[in-house]
Amino acid sequence: MPACGARLPHLRPSASHTVTVRVDLLREGEVPKPFPTHYKDLWDNKHVKMPCSEQNLYPVEDENGDRTAGSRWELIQTALLNKFTCSHDLKEAILRYNVAYSKKWDFTALTDFCEKVLEDAEAQHLFQSILPDMVKLALCLPSICTQPIPLLKQKMNHSITMSQEQIASFLANAFFCTFPRRNAKMKSEYSSYPDINFNRSQKKLSRLHITYEGTIESNGQGMLQVDFANRFVGGGVTGTGLVQEEIRFLINPELIVSRLITEVLDHNECLIITGTEQYSEYTGYAETYRWARSHEDNTPRDEWQRRYTEIVAIDAFNFRRSLDQFGPEKIRRELNKASNFLQQSNAYCGFSRPNVPPQHLSAIATGNWGCGAFGGDSRLKALIQILAAAEAGRDVVYFTFGDVELMRDIYSMHTFLCEKGQTIGDIYRLLLRYYNEQCRNCSTSGPDVKLYSFIYNTVESYADSTDDDDEDEEKGLRFED
């Protein structure tokens, strides 16, 4: 826990907080006991549809050829309790209870991993030790996860507290593809955004520490660590994605369970995850990414026995045209995603925590949010995050991931704005002026004047004109004397 952190209240379930463990039996070093004692099932569109549910049925034919409904969980248990000796056995087991996908699912990656990547001794260990333990963990689901897990839907402010054992059981079931397939409805994006009063904010910028070395996960201990998220949290982690969010989900695999319960994020929503553990280290990025070694996470635990690793998933807008991101509505969207200004006591998004005293707010560990594949301008995104953090009352630790020039540019701009006494409202209006004067009627791929140059020139020009006015005023006073 950071030195500024406040002591947590007693962990209690409520209408807005689902707690799946016995809070009266939480002990340091002990596995939390599930709550309630016996499995309770709910099969509806508001909760995770559990593989072990009595409602999880599949059609079977009896001896007379008549079709009846059978228990899919019983079929899952029968299939997974068979001995696995190779990847083909595992594939056949999974497809026994997923017959509809036998010609759609591709197991090539699994086969290549087992036959081409693993040494013989490693493959033997996988099939004789690791997979049987995973099967045991998966099939213990009804005794480990005894409470219905609510889906985190849009426009819903809700928290879920689970044990690492429960998360592990969910992950094991996800690996064996036991979760019933859920309907996926297309959600239309909302074109209206909450009102943000940035242009009237008189707050000054908070402190900034910026470095080209280190990473958010390695050097952001005790801080609010930003996950550069996809609006579908986790992005391509279970596919082919290997950038910032996917890498974080791989080294902290408990994050993957968030994909099971979290609906696509709306424009003013974020996902906060506290307590995940890091299990591995890596080198590289994207095509050069490589697993390096196992990791022993020594992050301290809080009073609720969670690792003090707080991650906020905020999705940046995907810009197909670079100029679009400088438009007022897009800037407002990104500012709102990072720091929500809805005037509600329980509303927060990204960096903002209205119910936490400022002295107990940790710094934000972030970097080039929404840049790269999403087309974000790193210098604009840095300013947006700095503004949002200042409005939320938080300092910023910014990682440029090896980009020395970007580090110097952002540091110089932050220093300049602080020295000139620029408020959040001043800087916000500068961003709007830049769009109106340089971007709105631009016919090329980018304006002739870069954002930071425009800010330097505009602020300096205003300072010069103010000095001239002061000089004239002084001369007038002397003349009257």
Sequence and secondary structure as in RCSB ss.txt:
>XXXX:A:sequence
MPACGARLPHLRPSASHTVTVRVDLLREGEVPKPFPTHYKDLWDNKHVKMPCSEQNLYPVEDENGDRTAGSRWEL
IQTALLNKFTCSHDLKEAILRYNVAYSKKWDFTALTDFCEKVLEDAEAQHLFQSILPDMVKLALCLPSICTQPIP
LLKQKMNHSITMSQEQIASFLANAFFCTFPRRNAKMKSEYSSYPDINFNRSQKKLSRLHITYEGTIESNGQGMLQ
VDFANRFVGGGVTGTGLVQEEIRFLINPELIVSRLITEVLDHNECLIITGTEQYSEYTGYAETYRWARSHEDNTP
RDEWQRRYTEIVAIDAFNFRRSLDQFGPEKIRRELNKASNFLQQSNAYCGFSRPNVPPQHLSAIATGNWGCGAFG
GDSRLKALIQILAAAEAGRDVVYFTFGDVELMRDIYSMHTFLCEKGQTIGDIYRLLLRYYNEQCRNCSTSGPDVK
LYSFIYNTVESYADSTDDDDEDEEKGLRFED
>XXXX:A:secstr
  TT         BTTEEE B GGG  TTS   BSSSS     STTB   TT TT EEEEE TTS EEEEEHHHH
HHHHHTS   SHHHHHHHHHHT GGGTTT   HHHHHIIIIIS HHHHHHIIIIIHHHHHHHHHTHHHH  S  B
 B TT   EEE  HHHHHHHHHHHHTT S                  GGG   B   EEEESSS HHHH TTSEE
EEEE SSTTTTTTTT  SHHHHHHHHSGGGGGHHHHB    TT  EEEE     EEEES GGG EEEEE      
B TTS BS EEEEEE    SSGGGGGSHHHHHHHHHHHB   S TT   BT  TTS GGG   EEE  TTBGGG 
B HHHHHHHHHHHHHHHT  EEEE TT HHHHHHHHHHHHHHHHTT BHHHHHHHHHHHIIIIITT  SSS SS 
HHHHHHHHHHHHHHHHHHHHHHHHHHHHHH 
